[in-house]
Each structure stands twice: as C-alpha cells, then as structure tokens.
Amino acid sequence: MSRRTTAFIFIAFIFMMISAVISTLMSCQHTAKAEPERPTALVTEAVTAEPQYKTYTVKEYNGLVAVFYGDSTRPVRITDCYVSSLPEEDRKKLMSGIQTTSENKMKRLLEDLCS
C-alpha cells in the first residue's frame, strides 16, 4: 500500500473511534435524563466530596428522608422513605434535622425511621 492510502486509512480509523466515543457519551447523557426523578432503591448515593468532619444531618428532602453532611444543602443519600408516612413527632424532628456524629448512628437512625 502506498503511504497516501495508509495515511487515509489511519485518519478514517481515528475519525471512527472519535465518533464512537462521542456516540457513547451522548447516549449516556440521554439515558441519565430519561431516568425518573424519584429514587427506586432504598438508598441512592450522590456524588459529593466527603468533608473532613463527620457530622450527618438526617432531614426531609423533596418529601423523602435524606442524609446530608453537616449543614450542606445537597444530600449524600436519599431513601425511599416518605416523610408523610412517619409519625408526627418524627416529621417535626426531620423538618429541623436530626444530627448524628457517626456513620453507624446515622445508619441506625435511618433504619429506625424507614423500617
């Protein structure tokens, strides 16, 4: 094969690979938008950087019980437990937020609220 033909095939291969990567990325974005807003798993993990301190706040988020780091406004976990299904006393506590200082305490609190 001539150098020209080899160069043409190489460039065509590169464009095909770039097209495949772009196509894959676009389909991932489309799939992410098509997912329902309401979580289907018991606990959904959100992508956030973990702060240096370990204070968890369990409170209401869009009608569901959720976990936040400290005073953050972005949840790190969202349960499928509806606040409206809880006793009045628990709902009042969740509106102001229940703080815990360890992951184990936070998990026990979620278990108590959502079981």
Secondary structure, 3 states (H helix, E strand, C coil): CCHHHHHHHHHHHHHHHHHHHHHHHHHHHHHHHHCCCCCCCCEEECCCCCCCCCCEEEEEECCEEEEEECCCCCCCEEEEEEHHHCCHHHHHHHHHCEEECCHHHHHHHHHHHHC
